[in-house]
Amino acid sequence: MTTLPSDTPPPKPAAQQARNPLHGITLETMVTALSAHYGWDGLAQRVPVRCFALDPSVPSSLKFLRKTPWAREKVEGLYLFMLRELRRRG
């Protein structure tokens, strides 16, 4: 186990997240932005889960995504893809 010298401060949490594009972005923000960009139908095609296809709403989607890690990962990935796509367009 490596220890830091006593005069070295521990790393700051913000520094650990500095390059994480999802840091500070809530799941609600992601779902809202994705539904605004793709629409619920487009979102359901890209992430095929019932909460996007049948009677979609932000609260029902959040409830499902918080309980389902694989679906949340897909939403996070799609959100990052959308950001890259928007950056490329200018």
C-alpha positions in Angstrom: 0.0 0.0 0.0 1.4 3.4 -1.0 1.0 6.3 1.4 1.2 10.0 0.6 3.9 12.1 2.3 2.4 14.1 5.1 2.9 17.4 3.3 1.0 16.2 0.2 -2.8 17.1 0.3 -5.2 14.3 -0.7 -6.7 14.6 -4.2 -9.8 16.7 -4.5 -13.0 15.0 -5.6 -13.6 17.7 -8.3 -10.2 17.0 -9.8 -11.1 13.3 -10.1 -14.3 14.2 -12.0 -12.8 17.0 -14.1 -12.8 15.1 -17.4 -16.2 13.3 -16.7 -18.7 15.0 -19.1 -21.6 13.6 -16.9 -20.3 15.1 -13.7 -23.0 17.4 -12.3 -25.6 16.4 -14.9 -28.7 14.9 -13.3 -30.6 11.9 -14.8 -33.7 14.2 -15.1 -31.6 16.7 -17.1 -30.5 13.9 -19.4 -34.0 12.4 -19.9 -35.5 15.9 -20.5 -32.8 16.8 -23.1 -33.1 13.5 -24.9 -36.9 13.6 -25.1 -36.7 17.2 -26.4 -34.0 16.3 -29.0 -35.3 13.0 -30.2 -38.9 12.9 -29.1 -40.3 10.1 -27.0 -40.7 7.9 -30.2 -37.1 8.5 -31.2 -35.9 7.8 -27.7 -37.9 4.6 -27.6 -36.3 3.5 -30.8 -32.8 4.2 -29.5 -33.3 2.8 -26.0 -36.0 0.2 -26.3 -37.6 0.3 -22.9 -41.4 0.5 -22.1 -41.1 3.6 -20.1 -40.2 5.5 -23.3 -42.7 3.7 -25.5 -45.9 3.4 -23.5 -47.3 6.5 -21.8 -43.9 8.1 -21.5 -43.2 10.8 -18.9 -40.1 12.1 -17.2 -41.1 10.9 -13.7 -41.9 7.3 -14.8 -38.7 7.2 -16.8 -36.7 8.3 -13.8 -38.3 5.8 -11.6 -37.4 3.0 -14.0 -33.9 4.2 -14.8 -32.9 4.5 -11.2 -33.8 0.9 -10.6 -32.2 -0.5 -13.8 -28.5 0.1 -14.2 -28.2 -1.3 -17.8 -30.9 1.0 -19.1 -29.4 4.0 -17.3 -26.0 3.3 -18.9 -27.7 3.2 -22.3 -29.4 6.6 -21.6 -26.1 8.1 -20.4 -24.3 6.8 -23.6 -27.1 8.2 -25.8 -26.8 11.6 -24.0 -23.1 11.7 -24.6 -23.7 10.8 -28.3 -26.2 13.6 -28.6 -23.8 16.1 -27.1 -21.0 15.0 -29.5 -23.6 15.2 -32.4 -24.6 18.7 -31.4 -21.0 19.9 -31.0 -20.2 18.7 -34.5 -23.1 20.5 -36.0 -22.0 23.7 -34.3 
